[in-house]
Amino acid sequence: MAAHLYSPYVAADETKVADAVELFRETQHPLSVSTLERLCRKAGVPLVRHGRANYASWTEMLKVHAAWVDSREAAGR
């Protein structure tokens, strides 16, 4: 993984969305970068652009992913 950028204007646990997707790929519930970005926007999680990559709070992405998994399991998928 790339080195993290530290800024006083972003979340302390800011992580590249693509890196989070790679970590979620190791679970039984993988998703794409575009899906995670869409879910973050829908949940109101701020996405910060650094260069060509979007970054967001790792803690918030975990919550978004957990809610997504719960909704899929409730729907029987």
C-alpha atoms as one frame of an Amber mdcrd trajectory, in Angstrom:
protein
   0.000   0.000   0.000   1.045   3.559  -0.589   2.108   5.926   2.156  -0.771
   7.786   3.765  -1.009  11.546   3.543  -1.512  13.358   6.835  -3.508  16.562
   6.868  -5.316  18.408   9.666  -8.337  18.714   7.383  -9.126  15.016   6.945
  -9.991  12.000   9.075  -7.150  10.564  11.147  -7.781   7.107   9.712  -8.087
   8.216   6.080  -7.558   5.296   3.705  -7.574   5.017  -0.064 -10.905   3.568
  -1.219  -9.102   1.165  -3.568  -7.009  -0.163  -0.637 -10.187  -0.728   1.390
 -11.695  -2.649  -1.538  -8.600  -4.884  -1.608  -9.050  -5.631   2.094 -12.787
  -6.300   1.663 -11.932  -8.647  -1.221 -10.412 -10.990   1.396 -13.830 -11.288
   3.079 -16.773 -13.269   1.775 -18.351  -9.964   0.719 -16.161  -8.226  -1.891
 -17.309  -5.100  -3.717 -15.948  -2.765  -6.379 -14.408   0.669  -5.914 -17.381
   2.345  -7.590 -19.831   0.488  -5.341 -17.966   1.459  -2.170 -17.736   5.086
  -3.321 -21.480   5.109  -4.098 -22.313   3.606  -0.701 -20.097   6.181   1.028
 -21.797   9.046  -0.787 -25.231   7.631   0.062 -24.252   7.341   3.754 -22.798
  10.856   3.810 -19.194   9.731   4.292 -16.897  12.473   2.952 -14.679  11.374
   0.071 -11.481  13.383  -0.311  -9.614  13.372  -3.612  -5.809  13.223  -3.573
  -4.519  13.067  -7.139  -6.601  10.456  -8.944  -7.653   8.488  -5.861 -10.488
   9.001  -3.398  -9.840   8.626   0.325 -12.300   8.200   3.197 -12.317   7.292
   6.866 -11.506   3.604   7.307 -13.856   3.429  10.300 -16.728   4.857   8.272
 -16.015   2.525   5.329 -16.165  -0.441   7.741 -19.584   0.741   8.954 -20.813
   1.261   5.378 -19.575  -2.186   4.342 -21.197  -3.838   7.378 -24.537  -2.152
   6.634 -24.276  -3.231   2.983 -23.560  -6.847   3.985 -26.471  -6.827   6.463
 -28.887  -5.479   3.840 -27.788  -8.091   1.282 -28.163 -10.909   3.794 -31.609
  -9.642   4.821 -32.607  -9.657   1.142 -31.351 -13.245   0.797 -28.476 -12.555
  -1.583
